[in-house]
Amino acid sequence: MIKDRGVWIFISYSRQDADIARQIYDVLEDKANDIFLDTLHIRPGHPWNRKIHYALNASNYLLLIHT
């Protein structure tokens, strides 16, 4: 997940907005150095809390989806 320092985006959303979050991810994918979306970056059985904590600290933008 680490690339050269540039635009890092953490997408935060509730499960009811998962489709919207994925659509936004798809639009931004080529425009940012890295985008964190939990369903794509956390594998089943892996320590999700450490992964989220790392991604939040590494990101320089937080995209909050609230409906």
Residue pairs with C-beta under 8 A, 6 or more apart in sequence:
1 34
1 36
1 41
1 55
1 58
2 34
2 58
3 33
3 34
4 33
5 33
6 32
6 33
7 31
7 32
7 33
7 34
7 60
7 61
8 32
8 33
8 34
8 35
8 36
8 58
8 59
8 60
8 61
9 28
9 32
9 34
9 35
9 36
9 59
9 61
9 62
9 63
10 35
10 36
10 55
10 56
10 59
10 61
10 62
10 63
11 21
11 24
11 25
11 35
11 36
11 37
11 63
11 65
12 62
12 63
12 64
12 65
13 20
13 21
13 64
13 65
14 65
14 66
14 67
16 67
17 65
17 66
17 67
18 39
20 65
20 67
21 37
21 65
22 37
22 39
24 63
24 65
25 35
25 37
25 40
28 35
29 35
34 58
36 55
36 59
38 48
38 51
38 52
41 51
41 55
42 48
42 51
42 52
56 62
